[in-house]
Every structure is written in structure tokens, then in C-alpha cells.
Amino acid sequence: KEKQAQATPNMCPYYCLSGRAQSINESNDFMTEIMEACEAGAKEAGNVVVLNNSTDGVSCEVQANLSTTRDFLQGLINYISLPDTNHNVKNLRYQLIGASSPTAIGLYIFDPYLLVAAGIARELIRIDDYASDALPMRLASASTIERIIAQDFDDVGNSAVTIVSLAFMRLRSYAVNARVLDWKQRAIYTWPTLIWF
């Protein structure tokens, strides 16, 4: 009978191996290299598994996160990549508002002009502070959505995509950052946002 690994009583069974601070979003292979080292260490130890990696989710890490997710979904590896949700929301805000092409859902788009026409604060639309976690949350607020609805725009399709995108942006952040939320609700809130975006 194979012996099961057990954590020492009153000790956390998880171990954080490494971290790397960076002051700029430089392209690097750190995540790929560290995960290869973790896999080799787990294989050598024989009684250890790699659970996940976590990144900021900025552009220089996109390829490594994508490769990890793809390999996990194909059953090639047993761990996933967990990019920081606050960075995801900030990146999503930029993709919705400042990207070089419109964000489309079917035949309709997220329309940043609806934000302007609804009188949403300039600092929420024109991105000057890329580091703020608070600004995307103010953008994706009930107040913003109510102001768009109050305008009663003729273009119902673009209005709907804009409103649902803002609501899901908020829901994605809430699913991860809420201090008291059942894990089932977290999962329910995360999946529709993953599918929508």
C-alpha cells in the first residue's frame, strides 16, 4: 500500500518557492524557468506536487500564462497559472477603452463614447494612472451603469455590451477580492466572466 504524504500537524502543507520583484514590465522567462525547476524538484522529491503559479498578468507574462493554461487544459501538466485579478481588471479596462480595435461581442461593441456621453469622469476613461486598483472599480460601478442606462441610448446592442462588460468586470474582481464569499459563489461569478471576456 502506497504511503500518503501528510503535513506536520499545525503546519501549512503549502510552500511558496520563489518570488521576483520587477520595477518595469520587462520581458523575461522567469516563470517558465522557475516552473521547470519546480517540476524537476517535485519529481526528484517524489512526494510533492506543483499546485500553481501566480503572476501579475502583465503583457510580458502573457505567453507563459497562456502556455500554462493551454498545457493544463490539454492534460499535459497538473497546475495552473493564477494571474493577479486586480491586474486583470486593470488590463481589461485598457482593452475595453484604450485598445487599437473595438472589443466586440457578436455584432456589438463596448462603446467608450457611451461613457463620455453619460458624463463619466475623465480620469476613469482616459487612462493616466495604470497602477490604480481603485479607478477600474469606480468605472465598473453601479453608478456608472446607472448613468449609462439613464441616457436611454438608441443603440441598445452597444449599450447592452458596454453595461454587461462593466458589470462582469466588477463581478470578476468581486469573485476574488471579497472577504466573505462562499467558494461556490466565487466559482459561479468567475466562470461567466471568463466566458464573456
Salt bridges, closest charged atoms under 4 A:
GLU26 OE2 - ARG20 NH2 2.53
ASP56 OD1 - HIS87 NE2 3.68
ASP71 OD1 - ARG70 NH2 3.40
GLU123 OE2 - ARG138 NH1 2.48
ASP128 OD2 - ARG122 NH1 3.26
ASP133 OD1 - LYS90 NZ 2.87
